């Protein structure tokens, strides 16, 4: 069954774009829509008419850099865990603390920024998340004690945590309808971030890390030996610090691109549901000028909608607040504005379909994050230990990381291609990719050769990247703009909660052996596969308000 009747090159309701461009004249597509949805439909048509311009491409790339930062940092802690543990001397059971600290920051960031982006707007959140991550990221390599590193790691996570919910929301609200497959393509920046991180780690960590002692075993931590005994010192183990300093500098550069070189305009749909119709029109005209086009949307067009439907909707407004009511909404009392916020949040559970959608999306995100957090956190360590058992060196292992994570790029591209294909689409792309991701984790537990270790890790990351590309791209499409950031942020929040718990469980299982960790990750991903099967098909590829 197809989840969308439109291919990536099609424009929905193309016949009505010219005839009913301004929503007048008995437009059949307006039937049954609220005032806000009618205005949002006109915004969609305006963006469709202008096509994919320079402004949209700038937004797409800058939001893509947000995706890159997300995995850049998430992957880094898996790569620095081994040299960090060797220098500071904590045990395997404490190894999970750095992943928990990062996940705790991500959890707070996903919830706070996800909710705030629907309250304060997209513009501020777009910049502040990256600024926070860059400031604390630059400081992360300085401490020489584990607790200090954990605190800074949590703050980096807080900044990074809002990136994906915010970036997908922003991208969707400026894209033409026939370019929504680019939402999935945003995820191509995630494996790029992992490859960049792995490449930098390969350049620093093997050549600036503590080696083995005279007995052929890794040098112990200086905190674990008597004075004068050979040990792993800070000066001989700077590789992981160089990596984190470099990632902080990259994050700061992305902030510079977002805040200095390109000035992002607030989303028209955010402005509409906040009642700021004139500002929404100003943004549409600004985007049109930026793209060297002209905008036909005016305040008179929105006013005509309000007047035309006044008999129905202003009467309803007399009994309570209404989203998208323009000046009427701005002039309401504080009590009505509070009621309006409650009305907005109730959209997540407005009917049976929305309730099922919201709950299933929470479950999918929770177990997706469960699976890939364990994989991202422990697969590098497991691969290092498995390779050591078959005499594959540290340098070769870090080289293999680069090879493995490059496979995420074609994974994202395949997910993007399947996004709008009839008989596959968003739903079945997620079912297939999540099932194969879980399968690869189970298979990795069963074998241990250099070729199989590379191949199965590459397979896991290929399908992980494909699955997340479609999931992250589709989520903002499924929810209306007044709760879009909240829906995506709270879904990420539940995922981050599970990503805090899963490393703690995995750390205890790792002490018994790596296979139990792999089964734990694979089982969680299979839960996603089952939940996706029950998603409402009506929320796949529909008009985005």
C-alpha positions as CSV (number, residue, x, y, z in Angstrom):
1,X,0.0,0.0,0.0
2,X,1.4,3.4,-0.9
3,X,1.6,6.1,1.8
4,X,1.5,9.0,-0.7
5,X,0.0,9.5,-4.1
6,X,2.8,12.0,-4.9
7,X,6.2,11.3,-6.3
8,X,9.2,13.5,-5.4
9,X,8.7,15.5,-8.6
10,X,5.0,16.1,-8.2
11,X,3.2,19.1,-6.8
12,X,0.0,18.3,-4.8
13,X,-3.2,19.9,-6.1
14,X,-1.3,21.4,-9.0
15,X,-4.5,22.2,-10.8
16,X,-5.7,24.4,-7.9
17,X,-2.4,26.3,-7.5
18,X,-3.3,28.8,-10.2
19,X,-7.1,28.7,-10.0
20,X,-7.4,28.9,-6.3
21,X,-3.9,30.3,-5.4
22,X,-5.3,32.9,-2.9
23,X,-8.0,30.6,-1.5
24,X,-10.9,32.5,-3.0
25,X,-13.7,31.5,-5.3
26,X,-15.1,28.4,-3.6
27,X,-11.8,26.6,-3.4
28,X,-12.7,22.9,-2.7
29,X,-9.4,22.3,-0.9
30,X,-10.4,24.8,1.8
31,X,-13.6,22.8,2.7
32,X,-13.5,21.6,6.3
33,X,-10.3,23.5,7.2
34,X,-9.9,25.8,10.2
35,X,-8.9,29.4,9.7
36,X,-5.3,28.7,10.6
37,X,-5.2,25.7,8.2
38,X,-6.6,27.8,5.3
39,X,-3.8,30.4,5.8
40,X,-1.2,27.7,6.1
41,X,-2.5,26.2,2.8
42,X,-2.0,29.6,1.1
43,X,1.6,29.6,2.5
44,X,2.1,26.1,1.1
45,X,0.9,27.2,-2.3
46,X,3.1,30.3,-2.3
47,X,6.1,28.2,-1.5
48,X,5.1,25.7,-4.2
49,X,4.7,28.4,-6.8
50,X,8.2,29.8,-6.0
51,X,9.8,26.4,-6.0
52,X,13.2,25.4,-4.5
53,X,15.1,28.7,-4.4
54,X,18.4,29.9,-3.0
55,X,16.9,30.7,0.4
56,X,15.5,27.1,0.8
57,X,18.9,25.6,-0.2
58,X,20.7,27.8,2.4
59,X,18.2,26.6,5.1
60,X,18.6,23.0,4.0
61,X,22.4,23.1,4.3
62,X,22.5,25.0,7.6
63,X,19.9,22.6,9.1
64,X,22.0,19.8,7.7
65,X,25.0,21.0,9.6
66,X,22.8,20.7,12.7
67,X,22.3,17.1,11.9
68,X,26.0,16.7,11.4
69,X,26.8,18.2,14.8
70,X,24.3,15.8,16.4
71,X,26.2,12.7,15.3
72,X,29.6,14.4,15.4
73,X,29.3,14.6,19.1
74,X,27.3,11.4,19.8
75,X,30.0,9.4,17.9
76,X,32.9,11.1,19.6
77,X,32.2,9.7,23.1
78,X,32.3,6.2,21.8
79,X,35.7,6.8,20.2
80,X,37.3,8.6,23.2
81,X,35.9,6.1,25.8
82,X,38.9,3.6,25.6
83,X,41.8,6.2,25.9
84,X,39.8,8.2,28.4
85,X,39.3,5.0,30.5
86,X,43.0,4.1,30.2
87,X,44.1,7.5,31.4
88,X,41.6,8.1,34.2
89,X,41.4,4.5,35.4
90,X,37.7,4.0,35.9
91,X,36.2,0.5,35.5
92,X,33.9,-0.9,32.8
93,X,30.8,-0.2,35.0
94,X,31.7,3.5,35.1
95,X,32.3,3.6,31.4
96,X,28.6,4.1,30.7
97,X,28.6,7.3,32.8
98,X,29.9,9.5,30.0
99,X,27.1,8.2,27.7
100,X,24.6,8.7,30.4
101,X,25.8,12.3,30.9
102,X,25.6,13.1,27.2
103,X,22.2,11.4,27.0
104,X,20.9,13.3,30.0
105,X,21.9,16.6,28.3
106,X,20.3,15.5,25.1
107,X,17.1,14.5,27.0
108,X,16.8,17.9,28.6
109,X,17.7,19.7,25.4
110,X,15.2,17.7,23.3
111,X,12.3,18.5,25.7
112,X,13.2,22.1,26.5
113,X,14.1,23.2,22.9
114,X,11.3,21.1,21.4
115,X,8.7,22.9,23.5
116,X,10.4,26.3,23.3
117,X,10.5,26.3,19.5
118,X,6.7,26.3,19.4
119,X,6.6,29.1,22.1
120,X,9.5,31.5,21.4
121,X,9.8,30.7,17.7
122,X,12.2,28.8,15.5
123,X,14.7,31.7,15.1
124,X,16.1,31.9,18.6
125,X,16.3,28.1,19.0
126,X,18.0,27.7,15.6
127,X,21.0,29.7,16.9
128,X,21.2,29.1,20.7
129,X,21.4,25.3,20.5
130,X,24.6,25.5,18.4
131,X,26.1,28.3,20.5
132,X,25.7,26.3,23.8
133,X,27.1,23.2,22.2
134,X,30.2,25.0,20.9
135,X,31.0,26.9,24.1
136,X,31.0,23.8,26.3
137,X,32.5,21.6,23.6
138,X,35.6,23.8,23.4
139,X,36.0,23.4,27.1
140,X,35.5,19.6,27.1
141,X,39.1,18.6,26.6
142,X,40.5,20.7,29.5
143,X,39.5,18.7,32.7
144,X,41.7,15.9,34.1
145,X,39.0,14.3,36.2
146,X,36.1,12.3,35.2
147,X,33.4,14.3,37.0
148,X,34.4,17.5,35.3
149,X,34.3,15.8,31.9
150,X,30.8,14.4,32.7
151,X,29.4,17.9,33.7
152,X,30.7,19.5,30.5
153,X,29.5,16.5,28.4
154,X,25.9,17.0,29.8
155,X,25.9,20.7,28.7
156,X,27.2,19.8,25.3
157,X,24.3,17.4,25.1
158,X,21.8,20.1,26.2
159,X,22.8,22.2,23.2
160,X,23.0,19.4,20.7
161,X,19.7,17.8,21.9
162,X,17.4,20.4,20.2
163,X,19.0,20.2,16.8
164,X,17.0,17.5,15.0
165,X,13.5,18.5,16.2
166,X,14.3,22.1,15.4
167,X,16.1,21.6,12.1
168,X,13.4,19.3,10.6
169,X,10.7,21.7,11.7
170,X,12.4,24.7,10.1
171,X,13.3,22.8,6.9
172,X,9.7,21.5,6.4
173,X,8.2,24.9,6.9
174,X,10.2,26.5,4.1
175,X,10.2,23.6,1.6
176,X,7.8,23.4,-1.4
177,X,5.5,20.3,-1.0
178,X,7.2,18.6,-4.0
179,X,10.6,18.7,-2.3
180,X,9.7,17.2,1.0
181,X,11.9,14.2,0.3
182,X,14.8,16.5,1.1
183,X,13.7,16.1,4.8
184,X,15.0,12.6,4.6
185,X,18.0,13.7,2.7
186,X,19.0,15.9,5.7
187,X,20.1,12.8,7.4
188,X,23.0,12.4,4.9
189,X,24.8,14.9,7.1
190,X,24.7,12.5,10.0
191,X,27.0,9.8,8.5
192,X,29.1,12.7,7.2
193,X,29.5,13.9,10.8
194,X,30.4,10.4,11.9
195,X,33.0,10.0,9.1
196,X,34.5,13.4,9.9
197,X,34.6,12.5,13.6
198,X,36.2,9.1,12.8
199,X,38.7,10.7,10.4
200,X,39.8,13.2,13.0
201,X,40.0,10.5,15.6
202,X,42.1,8.4,13.3
203,X,44.5,11.3,12.8
204,X,44.8,12.0,16.6
205,X,44.0,9.1,18.8
206,X,46.3,6.3,17.5
207,X,49.3,8.6,17.4
208,X,48.7,10.6,20.7
209,X,47.6,7.8,23.0
210,X,49.2,5.7,25.7
211,X,50.7,2.5,24.3
212,X,51.5,-0.8,25.9
213,X,53.9,-1.4,28.7
214,X,56.9,-3.8,28.8
215,X,54.6,-6.7,29.4
216,X,52.7,-6.0,26.2
217,X,49.6,-4.9,28.1
218,X,48.1,-1.4,28.0
219,X,49.8,1.0,30.4
220,X,47.7,1.5,33.6
221,X,46.3,4.8,34.7
222,X,48.6,6.9,36.8
223,X,45.8,7.0,39.4
224,X,46.2,3.2,39.8
225,X,50.0,2.8,40.3
226,X,52.6,3.8,42.8
227,X,54.8,6.8,42.1
228,X,57.5,6.2,39.5
229,X,55.9,3.2,37.9
230,X,55.3,3.5,34.1
231,X,51.7,4.7,33.6
232,X,49.4,6.5,31.1
233,X,50.0,10.2,31.6
234,X,48.0,13.2,30.3
235,X,50.8,14.4,28.1
236,X,51.1,11.1,26.4
237,X,47.4,10.7,25.9
238,X,46.3,14.0,24.3
239,X,44.7,12.4,21.2
240,X,41.2,12.3,22.6
241,X,41.5,15.9,23.8
242,X,42.7,17.1,20.4
243,X,39.6,15.4,18.9
244,X,37.2,17.2,21.3
245,X,38.8,20.6,20.8
246,X,38.5,20.2,17.1
247,X,34.8,19.2,17.3
248,X,34.2,22.3,19.5
249,X,35.8,24.5,16.8
250,X,33.7,22.9,14.1
251,X,30.5,23.6,16.1
252,X,31.5,27.2,16.7
253,X,32.0,27.6,12.9
254,X,28.5,26.3,12.3
255,X,27.2,28.9,14.7
256,X,29.1,31.6,12.8
257,X,27.5,30.5,9.5
258,X,24.0,30.5,11.1
259,X,24.2,33.7,13.0
260,X,26.6,36.0,11.1
261,X,26.7,34.9,7.4
262,X,23.0,34.1,7.1
263,X,20.1,35.7,8.9
264,X,17.3,33.2,9.3
265,X,13.7,34.6,9.1
266,X,11.1,33.3,11.4
267,X,8.8,30.6,10.1
268,X,5.6,32.0,8.5
269,X,3.5,29.1,10.0
270,X,4.8,29.9,13.5
271,X,3.8,33.5,13.0
272,X,0.4,32.6,11.6
273,X,-0.6,30.4,14.6
274,X,0.7,33.2,16.9
275,X,-1.7,35.6,15.1
276,X,1.1,37.6,13.5
277,X,-0.2,37.6,10.0
278,X,1.6,40.8,8.8
279,X,5.0,39.5,9.9
280,X,4.3,36.2,8.2
281,X,3.5,38.0,5.0
282,X,6.7,40.1,5.4
283,X,8.7,36.9,5.7
284,X,7.1,35.5,2.5
285,X,8.0,38.6,0.6
286,X,11.6,38.6,2.0
287,X,12.1,35.0,0.9
288,X,10.6,35.8,-2.5
289,X,13.0,38.8,-2.9
290,X,15.9,36.6,-1.8
291,X,15.0,34.1,-4.5
292,X,14.5,37.0,-7.0
293,X,10.7,36.3,-7.2
294,X,7.5,38.1,-6.3
295,X,5.0,37.1,-3.6
296,X,1.3,37.5,-4.2
297,X,0.1,36.9,-0.6
298,X,-1.1,40.1,1.0
299,X,-2.9,41.1,4.2
300,X,-6.1,41.5,2.1
301,X,-5.9,37.9,1.1
302,X,-5.9,36.7,4.7
303,X,-8.5,39.3,5.7
304,X,-10.8,38.0,2.9
305,X,-10.5,34.6,4.4
306,X,-11.4,35.9,7.8
307,X,-14.4,37.9,6.5
308,X,-15.6,35.1,4.3
309,X,-15.7,32.7,7.2
310,X,-16.6,35.2,9.8
311,X,-20.1,33.8,10.3
312,X,-18.6,30.4,11.3
313,X,-15.3,31.1,12.9
314,X,-15.6,34.5,14.6
315,X,-18.7,33.2,16.3
316,X,-16.6,30.3,17.7
317,X,-14.0,32.8,18.8
318,X,-16.5,34.6,20.9
319,X,-16.7,31.4,23.1
320,X,-13.0,30.9,23.3
321,X,-9.6,31.5,21.6
322,X,-8.7,30.3,18.1
323,X,-5.4,29.7,16.5
324,X,-4.5,31.8,13.4
325,X,-7.1,34.5,14.1
326,X,-4.6,37.3,13.4
327,X,-5.2,40.6,15.2
328,X,-8.1,39.1,17.1
329,X,-5.8,36.6,18.6
330,X,-3.2,39.2,19.5
331,X,-5.8,41.3,21.3
332,X,-7.2,38.5,23.5
333,X,-6.9,38.6,27.3
334,X,-4.1,36.7,29.1
335,X,-6.6,34.1,30.3
336,X,-7.7,33.4,26.7
337,X,-4.0,33.2,25.7
338,X,-3.4,30.5,28.3
339,X,-6.5,28.6,27.1
340,X,-5.1,28.9,23.6
341,X,-1.9,27.2,24.7
342,X,-3.9,24.4,26.2
343,X,-5.9,24.0,23.0
344,X,-2.7,23.9,21.1
345,X,-1.2,21.0,23.1
346,X,-4.5,19.1,22.9
347,X,-3.9,18.8,19.2
348,X,-1.6,15.9,19.9
349,X,-4.6,13.9,21.2
350,X,-7.4,15.7,19.2
351,X,-8.9,12.4,18.0
352,X,-8.3,8.6,17.8
353,X,-6.0,8.9,14.9
354,X,-3.8,11.6,16.4
355,X,-3.7,9.8,19.7
356,X,-2.6,6.6,18.1
357,X,0.0,8.5,16.0
358,X,1.4,10.3,19.0
359,X,1.7,7.3,21.2
360,X,3.3,5.1,18.5
361,X,5.8,7.8,17.5
362,X,6.8,8.0,21.2
363,X,7.3,4.2,21.3
364,X,9.3,4.2,18.0
365,X,11.6,7.0,19.1
366,X,12.1,5.4,22.5
367,X,13.3,2.0,21.1
368,X,15.1,3.5,18.1
369,X,17.2,5.5,20.5
370,X,17.6,2.5,22.7
371,X,19.1,0.5,19.9
372,X,21.3,3.0,18.2
373,X,22.6,4.5,21.5
374,X,23.9,1.1,22.5
375,X,25.3,0.6,19.0
376,X,26.9,4.0,18.8
377,X,28.3,3.8,22.4
378,X,29.5,0.2,22.5
379,X,30.1,-1.0,19.0
380,X,33.5,0.8,18.8
381,X,34.5,-0.8,22.1
382,X,33.2,-4.2,21.1
383,X,34.9,-4.0,17.7
384,X,38.1,-3.0,19.4
385,X,38.0,-6.0,21.8
386,X,36.9,-8.4,19.0
387,X,39.7,-7.2,16.8
388,X,42.2,-7.5,19.6
389,X,41.2,-11.1,20.0
390,X,42.1,-11.8,16.4
391,X,45.3,-9.6,16.4
392,X,43.9,-6.6,14.5
393,X,45.7,-3.5,15.8
394,X,44.3,-0.2,17.1
395,X,45.3,1.8,14.0
396,X,43.6,-0.7,11.7
397,X,40.5,-0.6,13.9
398,X,40.2,3.2,13.7
399,X,40.7,3.0,10.0
400,X,37.9,0.5,9.8
401,X,35.6,2.9,11.6
402,X,35.9,5.3,8.7
403,X,35.1,2.6,6.2
404,X,32.1,1.4,8.3
405,X,30.5,4.8,8.7
406,X,30.9,5.9,5.1
407,X,28.2,3.3,4.4
408,X,25.7,5.5,6.2
409,X,25.7,7.9,3.3
410,X,24.2,5.5,0.7
411,X,21.9,4.3,3.4
412,X,20.4,7.8,3.7
413,X,20.2,8.2,0.0
414,X,18.3,5.0,-0.4
415,X,15.9,6.1,2.3
416,X,15.4,9.4,0.5
417,X,14.7,7.5,-2.8
418,X,12.2,5.2,-1.1
419,X,10.5,8.2,0.6
420,X,8.0,8.8,-2.2
421,X,8.0,5.6,-4.2
422,X,4.5,4.0,-4.6
423,X,4.1,0.7,-2.8
424,X,7.0,1.5,-0.5
425,X,7.0,5.1,0.7
426,X,7.7,6.3,4.2
427,X,6.0,3.5,6.2
428,X,7.5,0.4,4.5
429,X,10.9,2.1,4.1
430,X,11.0,2.3,7.9
431,X,9.7,-1.2,8.4
432,X,12.3,-2.8,6.1
433,X,15.3,-0.7,7.3
434,X,14.6,-1.2,11.1
435,X,14.2,-4.9,10.7
436,X,17.5,-5.3,8.8
437,X,19.3,-3.0,11.3
438,X,18.2,-5.3,14.1
439,X,19.2,-8.4,12.1
440,X,22.7,-7.1,11.5
441,X,23.2,-6.6,15.3
442,X,22.2,-10.3,15.9
443,X,24.5,-11.5,13.2
444,X,27.5,-9.5,14.6
445,X,27.1,-11.4,17.8
446,X,27.5,-14.7,16.0
447,X,30.8,-14.2,14.2
448,X,34.3,-12.8,14.7
449,X,36.5,-12.3,11.7
450,X,38.0,-9.0,10.4
451,X,35.9,-9.1,7.3
452,X,32.6,-10.0,9.1
453,X,33.3,-7.4,11.7
454,X,33.6,-4.7,9.1
455,X,30.8,-6.0,6.9
456,X,28.2,-6.4,9.6
457,X,29.0,-3.1,11.3
458,X,28.7,-1.4,7.9
459,X,25.4,-3.2,7.3
460,X,24.1,-2.1,10.7
461,X,25.0,1.6,10.1
462,X,23.7,1.5,6.5
463,X,20.2,0.5,7.7
464,X,20.4,2.6,10.9
465,X,21.0,5.7,8.7
466,X,18.3,4.7,6.2
467,X,15.7,4.2,9.0
468,X,16.5,7.4,10.9
469,X,16.6,9.4,7.7
470,X,13.0,8.5,6.9
471,X,11.8,8.6,10.6
472,X,13.3,12.1,11.2
473,X,12.0,13.4,7.9
474,X,8.5,12.1,8.3
475,X,7.9,13.0,12.0
476,X,7.4,16.8,11.4
477,X,5.2,16.1,8.4
478,X,2.8,14.1,10.5
479,X,2.0,16.9,13.0
480,X,0.6,20.4,12.5
481,X,2.8,23.4,12.9
482,X,1.3,24.6,16.3
483,X,2.7,21.5,17.9
484,X,5.3,20.4,15.4
485,X,8.3,21.3,17.4
486,X,6.7,20.0,20.6
487,X,5.7,16.7,19.0
488,X,9.2,16.1,17.6
489,X,10.9,17.3,20.8
490,X,8.8,15.2,23.1
491,X,9.4,12.1,20.9
492,X,13.1,12.8,21.1
493,X,12.7,13.3,24.8
494,X,11.3,9.8,25.2
495,X,14.1,8.5,23.0
496,X,16.7,10.3,25.1
497,X,15.2,8.9,28.3
498,X,15.7,5.4,26.9
499,X,19.2,6.3,25.7
500,X,20.1,7.1,29.3
501,X,18.8,3.7,30.6
502,X,20.2,1.5,27.9
503,X,23.9,2.3,28.3
504,X,23.6,1.5,32.0
505,X,22.1,-1.9,31.3
506,X,24.6,-2.5,28.5
507,X,27.6,-1.6,30.8
508,X,26.6,-4.4,33.2
509,X,26.1,-6.8,30.3
510,X,29.5,-5.9,28.8
511,X,31.3,-7.2,31.8
512,X,29.8,-10.6,31.0
513,X,30.6,-10.4,27.3
514,X,29.8,-8.4,24.1
515,X,27.1,-10.6,22.7
516,X,24.5,-9.7,25.3
517,X,24.9,-6.0,24.5
518,X,24.3,-6.7,20.8
519,X,21.1,-8.7,21.6
520,X,19.9,-5.9,23.8
521,X,20.3,-3.4,21.0
522,X,18.8,-5.6,18.3
523,X,15.7,-6.5,20.4
524,X,14.9,-2.8,21.0
525,X,15.1,-2.0,17.3
526,X,12.7,-4.9,16.5
527,X,10.1,-3.2,18.8
528,X,10.3,-0.2,16.4
529,X,9.5,-2.5,13.5
530,X,6.3,-3.8,15.1
531,X,5.2,-0.3,16.2
532,X,5.7,1.1,12.7
533,X,3.3,-1.4,11.2
534,X,0.5,0.1,13.3
535,X,1.1,3.7,12.3
536,X,-2.0,5.4,10.6
537,X,-1.4,5.5,6.8
538,X,-3.5,8.7,6.6
539,X,-0.6,10.6,8.2
540,X,1.9,9.5,5.5
541,X,2.6,12.2,2.9
542,X,-0.5,14.3,3.6
543,X,-0.7,18.1,3.2
544,X,1.5,19.7,5.9
545,X,-0.2,22.6,7.8
